[in-house]
Amino acid sequence: MQYVDGFVVPVPNKNLAAYRRLARKAGKIWMEYGALAYVECVGDDVKPGKVTSFPQSVKLKPDETVIFSWIVYKSRAHRDRVNKQVMADPRLAGMDPKTLPFDGKRMIWGGFKGLVEY
């Protein structure tokens, strides 16, 4: 069963083009090191909830949109190997959290074991 890293990121609308460039670059790197899939999606039908929601999870501001992303691996061990290589890649070495096109402090992420798969 596959393993997935999932992410929810608040991105200012004015930074969507910059985020797309970063995501394309990152996606190519993850795939080079063996990720099975790399997907970035921009919110389209994402409404605030009464109790919880994607916007509430990242404290979305009025001028922002939610990005929902995931990376697929063969297993957790495979994910750990791929991520180790990605984090050591010099193409990502210059990424300063202060210059990212989103607020990394409000990003949520985690690793997930497969439960049902077709």
C-alpha positions as CSV (number, residue, x, y, z in Angstrom):
1,M,0.0,0.0,0.0
2,Q,1.3,3.5,-0.9
3,Y,2.4,6.3,1.4
4,V,1.3,9.9,1.0
5,D,2.6,13.2,2.2
6,G,-0.3,15.7,2.3
7,F,-0.2,19.5,2.6
8,V,-2.6,22.4,3.0
9,V,-1.1,25.8,2.3
10,P,-2.6,29.4,2.4
11,V,-1.3,31.3,-0.6
12,P,-1.9,35.1,-1.2
13,N,-3.8,35.4,-4.5
14,K,-1.1,37.9,-5.7
15,N,1.5,35.1,-5.2
16,L,-0.2,32.3,-7.1
17,A,2.0,32.6,-10.2
18,A,5.1,32.5,-8.0
19,Y,3.7,29.5,-6.1
20,R,3.0,27.7,-9.4
21,R,6.7,28.3,-10.5
22,L,7.9,26.9,-7.1
23,A,5.6,23.9,-7.3
24,R,6.6,23.0,-10.8
25,K,10.3,23.2,-9.8
26,A,9.7,21.2,-6.6
27,G,7.6,18.6,-8.4
28,K,10.2,17.9,-11.0
29,I,12.8,17.4,-8.3
30,W,10.6,15.1,-6.2
31,M,9.8,13.0,-9.3
32,E,13.5,12.8,-10.3
33,Y,14.2,11.2,-6.9
34,G,11.5,8.7,-7.3
35,A,8.1,10.0,-6.0
36,L,5.3,8.2,-7.8
37,A,3.1,11.3,-8.1
38,Y,3.3,15.0,-7.2
39,V,0.0,17.0,-7.2
40,E,-0.8,20.6,-6.4
41,C,-4.4,21.8,-6.5
42,V,-5.8,25.3,-6.0
43,G,-9.0,25.8,-4.1
44,D,-12.1,26.2,-6.3
45,D,-15.1,25.1,-4.2
46,V,-13.7,25.6,-0.7
47,K,-16.0,27.3,1.7
48,P,-15.5,28.1,5.4
49,G,-17.2,25.6,7.6
50,K,-19.2,26.1,10.8
51,V,-16.8,23.9,12.8
52,T,-13.8,23.1,10.6
53,S,-12.7,23.4,7.0
54,F,-9.7,23.9,4.8
55,P,-9.9,27.7,5.1
56,Q,-10.1,27.4,8.9
57,S,-7.3,24.9,9.1
58,V,-4.8,27.5,7.8
59,K,-6.5,30.6,9.1
60,L,-7.2,31.8,5.6
61,K,-7.3,35.5,5.0
62,P,-9.7,37.2,2.6
63,D,-7.0,37.8,-0.1
64,E,-5.7,34.2,0.0
65,T,-6.6,30.8,-1.5
66,V,-6.1,27.3,-0.3
67,I,-3.6,24.9,-2.0
68,F,-4.1,21.2,-1.4
69,S,-1.2,19.1,-2.4
70,W,0.1,15.5,-2.0
71,I,3.1,13.4,-3.0
72,V,2.8,9.7,-3.4
73,Y,5.5,7.1,-2.5
74,K,5.8,3.3,-2.5
75,S,6.1,3.2,1.3
76,R,7.2,5.3,4.2
77,A,10.8,4.0,3.9
78,H,10.7,5.1,0.2
79,R,9.3,8.5,1.2
80,D,12.1,8.9,3.8
81,R,14.8,8.1,1.1
82,V,13.3,10.4,-1.5
83,N,12.9,13.3,1.0
84,K,16.4,12.9,2.2
85,Q,17.7,13.3,-1.4
86,V,15.3,16.2,-2.1
87,M,16.4,18.1,0.9
88,A,20.0,17.7,0.0
89,D,19.5,18.8,-3.6
90,P,21.3,22.1,-4.3
91,R,18.4,23.4,-6.4
92,L,16.4,23.7,-3.3
93,A,19.2,24.8,-1.0
94,G,18.6,28.5,-1.6
95,M,15.0,28.5,-0.6
96,D,14.7,30.8,2.4
97,P,11.4,30.4,4.4
98,K,11.2,34.3,4.4
99,T,11.1,34.4,0.6
100,L,8.5,31.7,0.0
101,P,5.3,32.9,-1.7
102,F,3.2,31.7,1.2
103,D,3.1,31.8,5.0
104,G,4.9,28.5,6.0
105,K,3.8,29.0,9.7
106,R,0.2,28.3,8.7
107,M,0.9,25.4,6.4
108,I,-0.2,22.0,7.7
109,W,1.2,18.7,6.5
110,G,1.6,15.1,7.5
111,G,2.5,11.6,6.3
112,F,-0.3,9.1,5.7
113,K,-0.3,5.3,5.4
114,G,-2.7,3.9,2.8
115,L,-6.0,2.5,4.1
116,V,-8.0,1.8,0.9
117,E,-6.6,1.8,-2.6
118,Y,-7.9,0.8,-6.0
